[in-house]
Amino acid sequence: MQATTYPPPTADLFTQGLELQPGSALLRFGAARPRPADRISWSGDGAVAWLDEPRGHLWSVGEPAAAAGLTLRAAHQLPGSIVEFTGPRGTDVLLGRHLTVTDPVAWVFRWTLDEPPLHPAEGRVTALDEAHHGELLAFLGEHSPAHSTGPGSSDVGLWAGIRDAGGRLVACGAMSSLRDSGAPLMASVATDAALRGQGLGAALTSWLTRYAVRRYGFCTLWQLADNPPADRLYTRLGYRNEDPCVAARISS
């Protein structure tokens, strides 16, 4: 049986200066903290890529053609080890000429360094602890079944919520973290389906953003593409929109 040859770890993913260019915030925030010396990564030709080894997820930023080339190289060097990837928009189409790419989803990675304007309903937001995990799970199951993270996740440092006059939970959200770097990531923001459009989600999002900026100096989030209401909200809160991405699976 032929032994697998691993590529040498890149000592520093930032040698090309890509982190200074628009569209590379995912590199700055997603890989900057920490920079483990043994991280498996690739660079060259206007792109860089790094592997979240436990998940088999390859991240890349840069020019789509170059990112697709690095992803293809990684898949050939580590056969069977890479099952999904996130890269600049268009990577999936280019990679699909050589590999079987399935389930593509278009995202935007957004970020801000600034506190947003104060929302009048932020005073209703309160932090929630482990005693509320059951309530949060039931709420998310009913009003946001596709939530990205749930109560008890090791990546979450804070849950917050809004209650109505009777004490019933009507909105919630989490301050999670990007797996590879630990950067603050807002996640699983949900509002009671019957109360949407009343500003509850905006108040909670504003509160969580302010919390992250004051504590960490910035906040990040993932937004599904082609979501005009979310786009308007995050733009109003000051989130930059420079990083259109695509995530997909690689089938063997």
N, C-alpha and C positions, 0 to 999 in steps of 0.2 A: 504494500500500500504506500502510495506516495505521501510524504509528509507535507503538511501545509506550511507554506512560507509566509510569515506575517510581514507586512511592510514595516520599516523602521518607524518609530514614533516621531512625529514632527515636534521639535523642541518648542517651537513657538509658531502658532497659526497666524500670527500677525506680521510676518516678515514682508508680505507684499503690500501692506498698507491698505488692504481691502476694507478694514474696519472703519476707515475714514470716509468711505464712499457711500453715497445714498444707496439704499438697498442692502446694506450689510449690518443692520442693527442686530439681526439674529446672531451674527458672529460676535459682535461686541458684548451683547448681553447673554447670549446663549452659551458662549464658550469661554468668556473672559475670566470667570470666577468659578472654580479655581482652574489652573492650567496643569493638570497632572502630567508628570513627565512620561508616564506610560500610556497615555491616551493614543489610540491608533488613529492616525489622521493622514490626509493626503493634501498636497498643494501643488499649484502650478497652472500656467496658462489662463490666469485671470479668475481662478476659483480656489476655494479651499473646502475640504470636507472632513468631518470627524465622526467617529463611531460611538454610539451609545451601545456598548457591547452587550450588556444584559438583555436589552430589548431587541437587539439586531436591527437598530434604527440608525440609518446614516443621514447626517445633516450636511447640507452644503449651501454655500452662498457664492455669488459671483455671476459671471455670464452663464446663461442657460446651457450653451453648447459645452463650455468648459466644465460646468458642474455635472452635466450628463456624462462627460468623459471620465471624470473622477469617480462617479458612482459606478460606471461600467467597470473601471479598473478595479475598484474595491470588490465588486461582486465576483470578478474573475480571480482575484488574489485570495479571497476568503469565501470559497464556494459553500453555499448553504448557510452562511453566517449572517447575511443581510436579507431581511425579509420585508423591510419597509424603508421608506426614505422621505425626507422633506427637502425640497430644493426650490430654486427660483422658478417662477411660472414658466412653463414650457419644457422643463426638464423631463416631465413624464412622456411627452410626445417624442422627444429626441431619443430617450432611453428605450421607448417602446419599439424602435426600429431594430433593437438588438436583443431585448429581453421581454418577457411577458409581464406587462405592467397592468395592474387591476385596481379598481376602486379609487380613482383619483378624486381628491377633494381640494378645491381652491380655497386658500386662506390668505389673510393679511396679518402679518406680525406687526403690532402697533406698540408704541412706547411714548412715555412722556417723562420729562424731568421736572415738571412744574405742577404745583397745586392747582386744581381747577377752581373756577368761580364757585363761591359758596351756594349750595342748593338750599332753598328754604326748608326742605323736609329732612335735612341731614340730622337735625336734632332728634329725630325719631329712631335713628339707627342705634342699636346696642350690640355689644359683643355677646356671642353665644359660646358656651363651654361644652364639655363632654356630656353634661346632664341633658343637653338638648339634641344629642345626636339622633335619637330615635325620631324626634319631631322633625328634624331636618331631612332625614331619609324619607319619611312619609311625604313631606312637602315636595321634595324634588321628584319623587316617584310619580306624584300626581301632576305637577305643573311643569316639570322639565325632565322627562324620562331619559333624554340623551345627555344629561349633565356629564361634564368631563371629569369631575372628581367628586367624591362623596365623603360623608362624615367618617372619621377614623383614618383617613388617608395619611400616610406618613409625610407627604409633601405639603400638607396644609398646616399653617401656623395660626390661622385665625378664621373663625366663622362670624358673620355679622347678620343681623336681621332687622326687620321692621314688623311691628305688631299693630293690629287695629285696636279700637277702643275697648274691645272685649278681651284682648290679650292673645288673639289668634294670630299666628305667623302669616304674613301676607307677602313677604319678600325676603330673600336671603342671598348670600354670596360668600365666597371664600377668598382668602389671600393664600395662594399656593406658591409653588416655586418651579422654575424650569429645572428639569431633572439633571441636566449636565452641568449646570453652573450654580444653581441655588438662587438665581435672580428672582425677585418677587413677580408673581404672575397672578393676575386677577382671574378667577375661574368660577364656574357654576353659579352665575348670577341668574336668579329666577324670580318671577313675580306671579302672584295668584292670577290665573288665566282670566278670572272675572273682573280683575281690577287693573288690567293693563291699559296704558295710555294715561294714567293719573300721575306719572312722575315718580313712582316708587322705585323703579329700576334705576332711574337717573340719580335719585338721591343716594341709593345704596352704592352705585358705581362711583359717584363723586366722593362719598365717605371713604370707600376702600382705596381709591386713588390717593386721597389726601393722607391716609394712614401710611401707605407705602412710601410716598415721596418724603414724608417727614421722618420715617424710620430708616429707609434705605437710600433715599436720594433719587429714586425713579420708580416707575411701575411699568409692567408690560402686560400684554394680553393677546390672545388669538381671536380674530374675528373671521367668521365665515364670509367669503366673498359674496357679492350680489345680495347684500342685506342693507338696503338703504336706511331703515330706521337706526340700526346699530351704527352705521357709518356716520350718520348725522350726529348721534349722541357722542360718540368717541371724538369726533372732530370738535364738537362744542367743548368737550372737556380738555382739549389740548393734545390729544394723542396724534403722533405723527403717523402718516400713511405713506411709507416709502418701500415697503417690503412685501410685495405680492409673492406668495409661495404656493406650492402644490405638494400635497402629501399623497402617497400611493403605496401599494404593496407590490412586491416582486414575487411572482409565482415561479416555483421550480418547474 
